[in-house]
């Protein structure tokens, strides 16, 4: 499936409270027409995951799909943040941290996000 991307697509865990909190933050601070948010549990989320070679059973990273390709883990998160004008400098500074260290910290947070922040039975974000 070769889609024409008009908005950057962010695939996230719609049942994770931390993920929902980050998406809520992005909805507040990001330019309105920049991102399309897709819960990985949705039919469209599964289609995108399969299309890009990711498993559909669980998600351990945010996934950004934009005109430049696919980014995950700390690279994906920093690329997302760098697209928000007020946060570009923060993203640029964090990018100086070696990826190995950033991804190590990202993976610890990803592995513990449900234990630390909890889980919902469904996506808690209202996109309207």
CORDA-V959277 format. One record per backbone hydrogen bond with DSSP energy under -1.0 kcal/mol. NH is the residue of the N-H (numbers start at 1). CO is the residue of the C=O. If there is no record, write none. Layout:
nh	co
NH	CO
NH	CO
//
This chain:
nh	co
8	34
9	65
10	36
11	63
12	38
16	13
17	118
20	16
21	17
22	18
23	19
24	20
25	21
26	22
27	23
28	24
29	25
30	26
34	31
36	8
38	10
40	12
42	39
46	42
47	43
48	44
49	45
50	46
51	47
52	48
53	50
54	49
63	11
64	71
65	9
66	69
69	66
71	64
76	72
77	73
78	74
79	75
80	76
81	77
82	78
83	80
84	81
87	84
91	87
92	88
93	89
94	90
95	91
96	93
97	94
102	98
103	99
104	100
105	101
106	102
107	103
108	104
109	105
110	106
111	107
112	108
116	112
117	113
118	114
120	15
//
